Amino acid sequence: MQKTKKSVAKRFKLTGTGRLLRRTPGFRHLLASKSAKSKRRAAKDKPVAPGHAAALKQCLPFGL
């Protein structure tokens, strides 16, 4: 039985339809120098690229 990779579980979210979502980088600090447009876009989750999604789904066997 494969265990869940906890580092992957903390960084990615599996949607109801089976897609993986990730956080946008660059949204933790130094926000004063970034435009409102870039901050607005960075606030939303983005889908994981298909080439990476298959390997990451194996790390989440129970679909957290």
NORKA-V157633 format. One record per residue. N is the residue number from 1. SS is DSSP state (H for helix, E for strand, - for the rest). PHI is phi in degrees with one decimal (NA if undefined). NEAR is the number of other C-alpha atoms within 10 Angstrom. Layout:
n/ss/phi/near
N/SS/PHI/NEAR
N/SS/PHI/NEAR
This chain:
n/ss/phi/near
1/-/NA/4
2/-/-86.7/9
3/-/-85.4/10
4/-/-75.0/16
5/-/-76.7/13
6/H/-66.3/10
7/H/-66.6/9
8/H/-74.0/13
9/H/-63.7/16
10/H/-78.4/10
11/H/-101.6/10
12/E/-129.2/19
13/E/-126.6/20
14/E/-96.8/16
15/-/-80.8/12
16/-/-65.6/8
17/-/-90.1/6
18/-/96.3/11
19/-/-86.1/14
20/E/-100.7/22
21/E/-115.6/18
22/E/-131.3/16
23/-/-81.0/16
24/-/-84.7/15
25/-/-71.6/8
26/-/84.1/13
27/-/-122.6/15
28/-/-104.9/8
29/-/-153.6/8
30/-/58.0/8
31/-/-82.0/12
32/-/-66.6/8
33/-/-89.3/7
34/-/-98.9/12
35/-/-73.0/9
36/H/-63.5/11
37/H/-64.8/8
38/H/-69.5/12
39/H/-68.2/15
40/H/-65.7/10
41/H/-71.1/12
42/H/-73.4/16
43/-/-73.6/13
44/-/-93.5/11
45/-/-75.3/14
46/E/-120.6/13
47/E/-73.8/16
48/-/-78.9/17
49/-/-61.2/12
50/H/-59.7/10
51/H/-68.2/8
52/H/-95.7/10
53/H/-65.4/15
54/H/-63.6/12
55/H/-68.3/10
56/H/-71.9/16
57/H/-67.2/19
58/H/-67.6/14
59/-/-79.8/17
60/-/-118.7/19
61/-/-67.4/13
62/-/-106.3/10
63/-/62.5/15
64/-/-56.5/11
